[in-house]
Amino acid sequence: MNEKESFVFYRSFFEALSDLKDKDRLRLYDAICELALNENDTELTGIAKTIFTLIKPQILANSERYKNGKKRWETKKRNHRF
């Protein structure tokens, strides 16, 4: 289970979603949160799919950086003697 409590949400994401109809915008917000926090991919259609396709690589890159940082932190913690 992923224990991630937060993620980066960029202004560009907000701006890309701002002109969408409420239904599509909500689906995208949910899809972004599902991917960033729970690593679950969401099936979307239409304009929501198009925008998500552009946002998804940034979310995945940030998640990879988070995982790598967490591994380094755990290694440092394990090697530190109290």
DSSP file (Angstrom, degrees, kcal/mol; ACC not computed):
  #  RESIDUE AA STRUCTURE BP1 BP2  ACC     N-H-->O    O-->H-N    N-H-->O    O-->H-N    TCO  KAPPA ALPHA  PHI   PSI    X-CA   Y-CA   Z-CA
    1    1 A M              0   0    0      0, 0.0     2,-0.4     0, 0.0    37,-0.1   0.000 360.0 360.0 360.0 137.4    0.0    0.0    0.0
    2    2 A N        -     0   0    0     36,-0.2    35,-0.0     1,-0.1    37,-0.0  -0.678 360.0-167.4 -81.1 127.2    1.2    3.4   -0.9
    3    3 A E        +     0   0    0     -2,-0.4     2,-0.1    35,-0.0    -1,-0.1   0.138  34.7 143.0-101.4  19.2    1.5    5.7    2.2
    4    4 A K        -     0   0    0     33,-0.4     3,-0.1     1,-0.1    -2,-0.1  -0.401  28.1-174.7 -65.9 131.5    2.0    8.9    0.3
    5    5 A E        +     0   0    0     -2,-0.1     2,-0.3     1,-0.1    -1,-0.1   0.558  61.8  12.5-104.6 -13.0    0.2   11.8    2.1
    6    6 A S        -     0   0    0     30,-0.1     2,-0.3    31,-0.1    -1,-0.1  -0.955  54.7-167.9-155.8 169.9    0.7   14.6   -0.5
    7    7 A F        -     0   0    0     -2,-0.3     2,-0.4    -3,-0.1    30,-0.0  -0.974  35.5 -91.0-158.4 165.1    1.8   15.5   -4.0
    8    8 A V        -     0   0    0     -2,-0.3     2,-0.5    51,-0.1    54,-0.1  -0.683  32.3-168.5 -84.4 129.4    2.7   18.5   -6.1
    9    9 A F        -     0   0    0     -2,-0.4     2,-0.1     4,-0.0    -2,-0.0  -0.970  17.1-145.8-118.8 114.0   -0.2   20.1   -7.9
   10   10 A Y    >>  -     0   0    0     -2,-0.5     4,-1.8     1,-0.1     3,-0.6  -0.409  20.1-123.1 -84.4 153.1    1.1   22.6  -10.5
   11   11 A R  H 3> S+     0   0    0      1,-0.2     4,-3.0     2,-0.2     5,-0.2   0.862 113.8  61.6 -57.4 -36.3   -0.5   25.8  -11.6
   12   12 A S  H 3> S+     0   0    0      2,-0.2     4,-2.1     1,-0.2    -1,-0.2   0.853 101.9  51.4 -62.2 -33.6   -0.4   24.5  -15.1
   13   13 A F  H <> S+     0   0    0     -3,-0.6     4,-1.8     2,-0.2    -1,-0.2   0.958 111.4  47.5 -63.7 -50.1   -2.7   21.6  -14.0
   14   14 A F  H  X S+     0   0    0     -4,-1.8     4,-1.3     1,-0.2    -2,-0.2   0.908 113.5  47.3 -57.1 -45.5   -5.1   24.1  -12.5
   15   15 A E  H  < S+     0   0    0     -4,-3.0     4,-0.5     1,-0.2    -1,-0.2   0.875 109.1  53.7 -66.7 -37.4   -5.1   26.2  -15.6
   16   16 A A  H  < S+     0   0    0     -4,-2.1     3,-0.2    -5,-0.2    -1,-0.2   0.835 116.2  39.6 -65.7 -31.6   -5.5   23.3  -18.0
   17   17 A L  H >< S+     0   0    0     -4,-1.8     3,-1.7     1,-0.2    -1,-0.2   0.636  92.5  89.0 -90.4 -15.8   -8.6   22.2  -16.0
   18   18 A S  T 3< S+     0   0    0     -4,-1.3    -1,-0.2     1,-0.3    -2,-0.1   0.760  88.3  45.0 -62.3 -30.4  -10.1   25.6  -15.4
   19   19 A D  T 3  S+     0   0    0     -4,-0.5    -1,-0.3    -3,-0.2    -2,-0.1   0.434  91.1 107.9 -94.8   2.4  -12.3   25.9  -18.5
   20   20 A L  S <  S-     0   0    0     -3,-1.7     2,-0.1     1,-0.1    -3,-0.0  -0.365  80.1 -96.4 -77.2 157.1  -13.7   22.4  -18.4
   21   21 A K     >  -     0   0    0      1,-0.1     4,-2.7    -2,-0.1     3,-0.3  -0.388  41.6-107.1 -64.4 151.6  -17.3   21.6  -17.5
   22   22 A D  H  > S+     0   0    0      1,-0.2     4,-2.7     2,-0.2     5,-0.2   0.867 118.1  54.5 -51.4 -43.3  -17.7   20.6  -13.9
   23   23 A K  H  > S+     0   0    0      1,-0.2     4,-1.9     2,-0.2    -1,-0.2   0.924 113.1  40.7 -60.0 -47.5  -18.2   16.9  -14.7
   24   24 A D  H  > S+     0   0    0     -3,-0.3     4,-2.2     2,-0.2    -1,-0.2   0.891 114.3  52.9 -68.9 -39.9  -14.9   16.6  -16.7
   25   25 A R  H  X S+     0   0    0     -4,-2.7     4,-2.7     1,-0.2    -2,-0.2   0.920 109.5  48.4 -63.1 -43.8  -13.0   18.8  -14.2
   26   26 A L  H  X S+     0   0    0     -4,-2.7     4,-2.6    -5,-0.2    -1,-0.2   0.910 110.0  52.0 -63.3 -42.9  -14.0   16.6  -11.3
   27   27 A R  H  X S+     0   0    0     -4,-1.9     4,-2.4    -5,-0.2    -1,-0.2   0.908 111.7  47.2 -59.4 -41.6  -13.1   13.4  -13.1
   28   28 A L  H  X S+     0   0    0     -4,-2.2     4,-2.8     2,-0.2     5,-0.2   0.922 110.1  50.9 -68.4 -43.9   -9.7   14.9  -13.9
   29   29 A Y  H  X S+     0   0    0     -4,-2.7     4,-2.4     1,-0.2    -2,-0.2   0.936 113.5  46.5 -57.2 -45.4   -9.1   16.0  -10.3
   30   30 A D  H  X S+     0   0    0     -4,-2.6     4,-2.7     1,-0.2    -2,-0.2   0.908 112.4  49.7 -63.5 -42.1  -10.1   12.5   -9.1
   31   31 A A  H  X S+     0   0    0     -4,-2.4     4,-2.2     2,-0.2     5,-0.2   0.899 111.1  49.4 -64.6 -40.9   -7.8   10.8  -11.7
   32   32 A I  H  X S+     0   0    0     -4,-2.8     4,-2.8     2,-0.2     5,-0.2   0.935 113.8  45.5 -63.2 -46.8   -4.9   13.0  -10.7
   33   33 A C  H  X>S+     0   0    0     -4,-2.4     4,-2.7    -5,-0.2     5,-0.6   0.904 111.5  52.3 -65.1 -41.8   -5.3   12.3   -7.0
   34   34 A E  H  X5S+     0   0    0     -4,-2.7     6,-2.0    -5,-0.2     4,-1.4   0.911 115.3  41.4 -60.7 -42.6   -5.8    8.5   -7.7
   35   35 A L  H  X5S+     0   0    0     -4,-2.2     4,-1.0     4,-0.3    -2,-0.2   0.941 119.4  43.0 -70.7 -47.4   -2.6    8.4   -9.7
   36   36 A A  H  <5S+     0   0    0     -4,-2.8    -2,-0.2    -5,-0.2    -3,-0.2   0.881 128.0  26.4 -69.6 -39.0   -0.5   10.6   -7.4
   37   37 A L  H  <5S+     0   0    0     -4,-2.7   -33,-0.4    -5,-0.2    -3,-0.2   0.826 137.0  21.5 -95.1 -35.2   -1.6    9.2   -4.1
   38   38 A N  H  <<S-     0   0    0     -4,-1.4    -3,-0.2    -5,-0.6   -36,-0.2   0.420  91.8-123.8-117.5  -1.2   -2.6    5.6   -4.8
   39   39 A E     <  +     0   0    0     -4,-1.0     2,-0.5    -5,-0.4    -4,-0.3   0.797  62.5 143.6  58.9  31.1   -0.8    4.8   -8.0
   40   40 A N        -     0   0    0     -6,-2.0     2,-0.3    -7,-0.1    -1,-0.2  -0.891  44.1-141.7-103.8 128.1   -4.1    3.9   -9.7
   41   41 A D        -     0   0    0     -2,-0.5     2,-0.4    -3,-0.1    -9,-0.1  -0.675  14.6-148.1 -86.4 141.8   -4.7    4.8  -13.3
   42   42 A T        -     0   0    0     -2,-0.3     2,-0.5   -11,-0.1   -11,-0.0  -0.919  11.7-127.4-114.2 134.5   -8.1    6.0  -14.3
   43   43 A E        +     0   0    0     -2,-0.4     2,-0.3     2,-0.0     6,-0.0  -0.704  37.9 173.2 -80.2 123.1   -9.8    5.4  -17.7
   44   44 A L        -     0   0    0     -2,-0.5     2,-0.3     2,-0.1   -16,-0.0  -0.819  15.6-153.5-125.1 165.4  -11.0    8.7  -19.1
   45   45 A T    >>  +     0   0    0     -2,-0.3     4,-0.9     4,-0.0     3,-0.9  -0.891  51.8   0.9-133.7 165.5  -12.5    9.7  -22.5
   46   46 A G  H 3> S-     0   0    0     -2,-0.3     4,-1.8     1,-0.2     3,-0.4  -0.192 123.3 -12.2  62.9-144.3  -12.6   12.8  -24.6
   47   47 A I  H 3> S+     0   0    0      1,-0.2     4,-2.5     2,-0.2     5,-0.2   0.821 134.0  60.4 -63.3 -32.8  -11.0   16.0  -23.5
   48   48 A A  H <> S+     0   0    0     -3,-0.9     4,-2.4     1,-0.2    -1,-0.2   0.910 106.2  47.3 -61.5 -41.7  -10.4   14.7  -20.0
   49   49 A K  H  X S+     0   0    0     -4,-0.9     4,-2.3    -3,-0.4    -2,-0.2   0.905 110.8  52.0 -64.7 -42.0   -8.3   11.9  -21.5
   50   50 A T  H  X S+     0   0    0     -4,-1.8     4,-1.0     2,-0.2    -2,-0.2   0.934 113.4  42.5 -61.3 -48.0   -6.3   14.3  -23.6
   51   51 A I  H >X S+     0   0    0     -4,-2.5     4,-1.7     1,-0.2     3,-0.6   0.911 113.3  52.3 -67.2 -42.1   -5.5   16.6  -20.7
   52   52 A F  H 3X S+     0   0    0     -4,-2.4     4,-3.0     1,-0.2    -1,-0.2   0.870 103.0  59.3 -62.5 -36.4   -4.7   13.7  -18.4
   53   53 A T  H 3< S+     0   0    0     -4,-2.3    -1,-0.2     1,-0.2    -2,-0.2   0.841 109.1  44.7 -60.4 -33.2   -2.3   12.3  -21.0
   54   54 A L  H << S+     0   0    0     -4,-1.0     4,-0.3    -3,-0.6    -1,-0.2   0.802 118.2  42.4 -80.0 -30.6   -0.3   15.5  -20.8
   55   55 A I  H >X S+     0   0    0     -4,-1.7     4,-1.6     1,-0.1     3,-0.9   0.826  97.7  75.4 -84.0 -34.9   -0.4   15.7  -17.0
   56   56 A K  H 3X S+     0   0    0     -4,-3.0     4,-2.6     1,-0.2     5,-0.2   0.838  88.4  56.2 -52.8 -45.8    0.4   12.0  -16.3
   57   57 A P  H 3> S+     0   0    0      0, 0.0     4,-2.3     0, 0.0    -1,-0.2   0.875 107.8  49.9 -59.0 -35.5    4.1   12.0  -17.1
   58   58 A Q  H <> S+     0   0    0     -3,-0.9     4,-2.4    -4,-0.3    -2,-0.2   0.911 111.0  48.8 -68.3 -41.0    4.8   14.8  -14.6
   59   59 A I  H  X S+     0   0    0     -4,-1.6     4,-2.3     2,-0.2    -1,-0.2   0.925 112.8  47.9 -62.8 -44.5    2.9   12.9  -11.9
   60   60 A L  H  X S+     0   0    0     -4,-2.6     4,-2.1     2,-0.2    -2,-0.2   0.893 111.3  50.3 -64.7 -40.0    4.8    9.7  -12.6
   61   61 A A  H  X S+     0   0    0     -4,-2.3     4,-2.1    -5,-0.2    -1,-0.2   0.914 111.7  48.0 -64.4 -42.5    8.1   11.5  -12.6
   62   62 A N  H  X S+     0   0    0     -4,-2.4     4,-2.2     1,-0.2    -2,-0.2   0.883 110.5  52.0 -65.2 -38.2    7.3   13.2   -9.2
   63   63 A S  H  X S+     0   0    0     -4,-2.3     4,-2.4     2,-0.2    -1,-0.2   0.881 108.8  50.7 -65.2 -38.1    6.2    9.8   -7.8
   64   64 A E  H  X S+     0   0    0     -4,-2.1     4,-2.5     2,-0.2    -2,-0.2   0.909 109.8  49.6 -66.3 -42.1    9.5    8.3   -8.9
   65   65 A R  H  X S+     0   0    0     -4,-2.1     4,-2.4     2,-0.2    -2,-0.2   0.899 110.4  51.7 -62.3 -39.8   11.5   11.1   -7.2
   66   66 A Y  H  X S+     0   0    0     -4,-2.2     4,-2.5     2,-0.2    -2,-0.2   0.934 110.6  47.4 -61.1 -47.4    9.4   10.6   -4.1
   67   67 A K  H  X S+     0   0    0     -4,-2.4     4,-2.2     1,-0.2    -2,-0.2   0.911 112.9  48.6 -62.4 -43.3   10.2    6.8   -4.0
   68   68 A N  H  X S+     0   0    0     -4,-2.5     4,-2.2     2,-0.2    -1,-0.2   0.900 112.5  48.3 -64.5 -41.2   13.9    7.4   -4.6
   69   69 A G  H  X S+     0   0    0     -4,-2.4     4,-2.4     2,-0.2    -2,-0.2   0.887 110.3  51.7 -65.3 -39.2   14.1   10.0   -1.9
   70   70 A K  H  X S+     0   0    0     -4,-2.5     4,-2.5     2,-0.2    -2,-0.2   0.901 109.0  50.7 -65.1 -40.3   12.2    7.7    0.5
   71   71 A K  H  X S+     0   0    0     -4,-2.2     4,-2.2     2,-0.2    -2,-0.2   0.924 111.0  48.5 -62.2 -44.8   14.7    4.9   -0.2
   72   72 A R  H  X S+     0   0    0     -4,-2.2     4,-2.4     1,-0.2    -2,-0.2   0.914 111.8  49.5 -61.8 -42.4   17.7    7.1    0.4
   73   73 A W  H  X S+     0   0    0     -4,-2.4     4,-2.6     1,-0.2    -2,-0.2   0.918 111.0  48.8 -63.3 -44.2   16.1    8.4    3.7
   74   74 A E  H  X S+     0   0    0     -4,-2.5     4,-2.3     2,-0.2    -1,-0.2   0.871 111.2  50.6 -64.7 -37.1   15.5    4.8    4.9
   75   75 A T  H  X S+     0   0    0     -4,-2.2     4,-2.0     2,-0.2    -2,-0.2   0.924 111.7  47.2 -65.9 -44.7   19.0    3.8    4.0
   76   76 A K  H  X S+     0   0    0     -4,-2.4     4,-1.0     1,-0.2    -2,-0.2   0.914 113.1  49.3 -62.6 -42.7   20.5    6.7    6.0
   77   77 A K  H  < S+     0   0    0     -4,-2.6     3,-0.5     1,-0.2    -2,-0.2   0.914 111.5  48.7 -62.2 -43.4   18.2    6.0    8.9
   78   78 A R  H  < S+     0   0    0     -4,-2.3    -1,-0.2     1,-0.2    -2,-0.2   0.847 113.7  46.3 -66.2 -35.6   19.2    2.3    8.9
   79   79 A N  H  < S+     0   0    0     -4,-2.0     2,-0.4    -5,-0.1    -1,-0.2   0.577  92.3  96.0 -85.8 -10.9   22.9    3.1    8.8
   80   80 A H     <  -     0   0    0     -4,-1.0     2,-0.5    -3,-0.5    -4,-0.0  -0.674  66.7-145.6 -84.5 130.8   22.8    5.8   11.5
   81   81 A R              0   0    0     -2,-0.4    -2,-0.1     1,-0.1    -3,-0.0  -0.822 360.0 360.0 -99.7 132.9   23.7    4.5   15.0
   82   82 A F              0   0    0     -2,-0.5    -1,-0.1     0, 0.0    -2,-0.0   0.416 360.0 360.0 -99.9 360.0   21.9    6.0   18.0
